[in-house]
Amino acid sequence: MRLLKLEFLKLRRTLVWPVALSLPLVPAVMNTVIHHSERFQKAEWADVLQNGLNTWHLMLMPLVLSLLVAWVLGSEHSGGGWRLNFAAPRPRRSVPYAKMVLLLFLSLVMATLMLLSVGLSALSLPSLTGSPDWAAFVWGGLRGWVGSVELLLVLFLTALRFPSFLAPIGLGMAGMVVGFMGINSDSFGPWWPWTFPTLLSLPGQDGKDLQFPGAVSVVVALACWALSLQHVRRQDA
């Protein structure tokens, strides 16, 4: 717990909190702007809520996670941060565990803010047809967050192994572009870490069509975590 508190203290007076607290509001703003136009005023409730989820999971979340991972881990590559961490009288593995818990907490906070803002903005929209299924909306957002853990661990391993601040950001942006182009492909979309959260958040995706890709996602996530711990053990103190 002491190490985790230290990780939180490192984020004071940084851009992490403004990014984590502001960018999840973008899907709600986009929904409000788009659906206040006359062309979209008769939209379905389900479409509006799902558009918010898709905007977050496919476009914004990969970018935000890349920025957060780059900041939380990249700052340790300069000024001998890793050496100081590993020289302290504690198990080495406690350092990546603390950073991963911090990143999971930040990603969950962002997912919660996204769900709240999209839901509240939809309530302000006029003339939506149908009725909102809030349980399905929240469940879709939570499934998307779970599906993002694989992507988070891929970026975590990248930022850990490469000292450049741009490595996880570049990978995150490139993966997002590829995912945006290939999400509609049945042979590619379910297997790509950048598109899996979006597909998992869609209505009716309770694991039937994505059961095998989901299992592969778990294996990839565990492999990335194991490689991260191995990299930490091999670092010079």
Sequence and secondary structure as in RCSB ss.txt:
>XXXX:A:sequence
MRLLKLEFLKLRRTLVWPVALSLPLVPAVMNTVIHHSERFQKAEWADVLQNGLNTWHLMLMPLVLSLLVAWVLGS
EHSGGGWRLNFAAPRPRRSVPYAKMVLLLFLSLVMATLMLLSVGLSALSLPSLTGSPDWAAFVWGGLRGWVGSVE
LLLVLFLTALRFPSFLAPIGLGMAGMVVGFMGINSDSFGPWWPWTFPTLLSLPGQDGKDLQFPGAVSVVVALACW
ALSLQHVRRQDA
>XXXX:A:secstr
 HHHHHHHHHTTTSSHHHHHHHGGGHHHHHHHHHHTSGGGTT BHHHHHHHHHHIIIIIIHHHHHHHHHHHHHHG
GGTTTHHHHHHHSSS TTHHHHHHHHHHHHHHHHHHHHHHHHHHHHHHT SS BS   HHHHHHHHHHHHHHHHH
HHHHHHHHHHH   THHHHHHHHHHHHHHHHHTT TTTGGG TTTHHHHHHSTT SSSTTHHHHHHHHHHHHHHH
HHHHHHHHHS  
